[in-house]
Amino acid sequence: MKNITGFLIALSFLIASCENEKKEIAAPKGYELVWHDEFDYEGLPDSAKWSYDTEGNDHGWGNNELQFYTEKDNENAFADGDYLHIVAKKEQKGGKDYTSARLITKNKGDWKYGRFEIKAKVPEGRGIWPAIWMLPTDWEYGGWPASGEIDIMEHVGYNPDSVFASAHTEAYNHVKGTNKTEGIAPGKKIYDSFNEYVLEWDEDEYRVYFNDKHYFTFENEDKTYEEWPFDKRFHLLLNVAVGGNWGGQKGVDDTIFPQEMVVDYVRVFKKK
């Protein structure tokens, strides 16, 4: 009886602990939590939630980037029990002078509409180009940019006090010089602290927030997929690039490495 009582007490504490953990993730009004990673484990990113994108290593990812993205390398991507670390290093691999990681939720976390909350601290230094963004899972309208791209957060190291949100579609993209982009400069160095980057996306528009401040909206013009391809499922990407057409505009400072983007959590909510 004594052993059974002890077991029941331990079980009740475990249940209470789990319930408290769930209660800590407060869903915004009208939403419910459907997917999340708190990185409260150690080792490689959870393989049930994350994969590695390495397919563009041979051609610079379309942006003339300088890094080689690795796969299942805990020097470039790992959880420490509290945070996810995506680390860019100065080292030669695959014909490149830098390594890093590009994590994706494709076919493990894919959504049409929702609220996406990512709390992260960006890396520091000239030549660094971290991003939190989304791409279409099925590319039903065709290759980039026809099927769309949602940029929740981009930061370039030579512009240390700003982050940017963008939309890319067939009609609006940076190749044509028509992409829709907005930046926010909160009056501090972005890399000095953790900030929450939020996307709210529905059938009429999507909105991007820096912490609680709304600063970018991309509207559905009710025309064709060329203006609004955002009615299909998308997945999340987290990466730290080096150099490239934007990140490397002012060169790369090799004295800064290693540099890392540290992620506290990734949470996805759907409307009830």
C-alpha positions in Angstrom: 0.0 0.0 0.0 2.8 2.4 0.9 4.5 1.8 -2.5 1.2 2.4 -4.3 0.6 5.6 -2.4 4.0 6.9 -3.3 3.4 6.0 -6.9 0.1 7.9 -7.0 1.6 10.9 -5.4 4.5 11.0 -7.9 2.0 10.5 -10.7 -0.1 13.4 -9.5 2.9 15.7 -9.4 3.8 14.6 -12.9 0.3 15.4 -14.2 0.3 18.7 -12.4 3.7 19.5 -13.9 2.5 18.8 -17.4 -0.7 20.8 -16.9 1.3 23.7 -15.6 3.6 23.5 -18.6 0.6 23.7 -21.0 -0.9 26.6 -19.0 2.2 28.6 -19.5 1.6 28.7 -23.3 -1.3 31.1 -23.4 -3.2 31.1 -26.7 -4.3 34.5 -28.0 -8.1 35.0 -27.8 -9.9 33.0 -30.5 -6.9 30.8 -31.2 -5.7 27.4 -30.0 -2.2 26.0 -29.9 -1.6 23.3 -32.7 2.2 23.0 -32.9 5.2 24.2 -30.9 8.8 23.5 -30.0 10.1 24.9 -26.7 13.6 23.4 -27.2 13.5 22.0 -23.6 15.6 19.0 -24.7 19.3 18.5 -25.5 20.9 17.5 -28.8 19.9 17.8 -32.4 16.6 19.6 -33.3 13.5 17.3 -32.8 13.4 15.2 -36.0 9.6 14.9 -35.6 9.4 18.6 -36.2 12.4 19.7 -38.1 14.3 18.7 -41.2 17.4 20.2 -42.9 17.4 22.0 -46.2 20.6 21.5 -48.1 19.4 21.4 -51.7 20.7 24.9 -52.7 24.3 24.5 -51.5 25.6 24.1 -55.0 24.2 27.3 -56.4 24.3 29.8 -53.5 20.5 29.5 -52.8 19.7 31.9 -55.6 21.2 34.8 -53.6 24.9 34.2 -54.1 25.2 33.2 -50.4 28.5 32.0 -49.1 27.6 29.4 -46.5 27.3 25.6 -46.7 24.2 24.3 -44.9 25.0 21.1 -43.0 22.7 18.3 -42.0 22.4 16.8 -38.5 25.6 18.5 -37.4 25.4 19.6 -33.8 28.1 22.2 -34.4 25.6 24.1 -36.5 22.2 23.3 -35.0 21.5 22.1 -31.5 19.1 22.5 -28.5 20.7 23.0 -25.0 17.6 22.3 -22.9 16.4 25.9 -23.0 17.1 27.2 -26.5 17.8 26.3 -30.1 21.1 27.5 -31.5 21.7 27.9 -35.2 25.4 28.6 -35.6 27.3 30.1 -38.5 31.0 29.2 -38.4 34.1 30.2 -40.4 35.2 26.9 -41.7 35.6 25.3 -45.2 33.1 22.6 -46.2 31.6 21.7 -49.6 33.6 24.3 -51.4 32.4 27.1 -49.1 34.2 29.1 -46.5 31.4 29.1 -44.0 29.0 26.6 -42.5 25.5 27.1 -41.0 22.1 25.4 -40.8 18.7 25.9 -42.4 15.9 24.2 -40.5 12.5 23.6 -42.0 9.1 22.1 -40.9 8.1 20.9 -44.3 5.8 17.9 -44.2 6.1 18.0 -40.4 4.5 21.4 -39.8 2.5 22.8 -42.7 -0.4 25.3 -42.3 -2.8 27.5 -44.2 -3.5 30.5 -42.1 -2.8 30.9 -38.4 -0.7 32.9 -35.9 3.0 32.1 -35.7 5.1 33.3 -32.7 8.9 32.9 -32.7 11.0 34.4 -29.9 14.6 34.7 -31.0 17.9 36.6 -30.6 19.6 37.4 -33.9 23.4 37.1 -34.5 25.7 40.1 -34.7 28.1 41.4 -37.3 28.6 42.6 -40.9 27.8 39.8 -43.4 25.3 37.9 -41.3 21.8 37.4 -42.7 19.4 35.5 -40.3 15.8 34.9 -41.3 12.5 33.5 -40.0 10.2 32.9 -42.9 7.8 30.6 -44.8 7.7 28.9 -48.2 4.9 26.9 -49.9 4.9 23.2 -49.2 3.4 22.1 -52.6 4.3 24.9 -55.0 0.9 24.6 -56.6 1.2 27.9 -58.6 4.7 27.1 -59.9 8.3 27.8 -58.8 9.5 30.9 -57.0 8.0 33.5 -56.8 4.7 32.3 -58.3 3.7 30.2 -55.2 4.8 32.9 -52.8 7.2 33.6 -49.9 6.4 35.1 -46.5 9.3 36.8 -44.7 8.4 37.2 -41.0 11.9 38.5 -40.0 15.0 39.3 -41.9 18.0 41.0 -40.5 21.3 42.1 -42.1 24.2 42.6 -39.8 25.4 45.8 -41.3 22.1 47.4 -40.3 22.1 46.4 -36.6 19.1 48.3 -35.4 16.5 47.1 -37.9 14.5 44.0 -39.0 12.3 43.6 -42.0 9.2 41.8 -43.2 8.3 41.2 -46.8 6.0 39.5 -49.3 7.1 37.9 -52.5 4.7 36.8 -55.3 4.6 36.7 -59.1 3.4 40.3 -59.2 5.5 41.6 -56.2 9.0 40.4 -55.9 12.5 41.8 -55.6 13.6 40.6 -59.0 11.1 43.0 -60.5 11.7 45.6 -57.9 8.1 45.4 -56.8 8.3 43.4 -53.6 6.4 44.7 -50.6 8.8 45.3 -47.7 8.7 47.2 -44.4 11.3 47.6 -41.7 11.2 48.6 -38.1 14.0 50.2 -36.1 13.0 50.1 -32.4 15.9 52.3 -31.2 18.2 49.6 -30.0 20.6 47.0 -31.5 18.4 44.1 -32.5 21.0 41.5 -31.4 21.2 42.8 -27.8 18.0 41.0 -26.7 15.4 38.4 -27.5 12.4 39.7 -29.5 9.2 38.1 -30.5 8.4 37.9 -34.2 4.8 37.3 -35.0 2.8 36.6 -38.2 -1.0 36.6 -38.2 -2.3 35.2 -41.6 -5.8 34.8 -42.8 -7.7 34.8 -46.1 -7.8 38.6 -46.3 -4.3 39.6 -45.4 -1.3 38.9 -43.3 0.2 41.1 -40.6 3.7 41.0 -39.1 4.6 42.2 -35.5 7.8 43.0 -33.8 7.1 42.2 -30.2 3.6 43.7 -29.8 4.0 46.4 -32.5 2.3 45.8 -35.8 4.4 47.2 -38.6 3.7 45.4 -41.9 0.5 44.3 -43.7 0.1 42.5 -47.0 -3.4 42.5 -48.3 -5.3 40.1 -50.6 -6.4 42.2 -53.5 -8.9 39.6 -54.6 -7.3 39.3 -58.1 -5.3 36.2 -59.1 -2.6 34.0 -57.6 0.0 36.4 -59.0 -1.0 38.9 -56.3 -2.1 36.5 -53.6 -0.8 32.9 -53.7 -1.2 32.7 -49.9 -4.2 30.4 -50.0 -2.2 27.2 -49.8 -0.2 25.5 -47.1 3.2 26.8 -46.1 6.0 25.7 -43.8 8.5 27.5 -41.5 12.2 28.0 -42.1 14.9 29.2 -39.7 18.3 29.9 -41.0 21.5 32.0 -40.7 23.0 32.9 -44.0 26.4 34.5 -44.7 26.9 37.1 -47.4 24.6 37.1 -50.4 23.0 39.8 -52.5 21.6 41.5 -49.4 23.5 40.3 -46.4 26.9 40.7 -48.1 26.3 44.1 -49.7 29.0 45.6 -47.4 31.2 42.5 -47.3 31.7 39.9 -44.5 33.7 40.6 -41.4 35.5 37.3 -40.7 36.4 38.4 -37.2 32.8 38.0 -35.9 32.6 34.2 -36.2 31.1 32.0 -34.8 27.7 33.8 -34.7 24.4 32.3 -33.8 20.7 32.9 -33.8 19.2 31.7 -30.5 15.5 30.7 -30.5 13.5 30.5 -27.3 10.4 29.0 -28.9 8.3 28.5 -32.0 4.5 28.4 -31.5 1.7 28.0 -34.0 -1.9 28.8 -33.3 -5.0 28.2 -35.4 -8.3 30.0 -35.1 -10.9 28.0 -33.2 
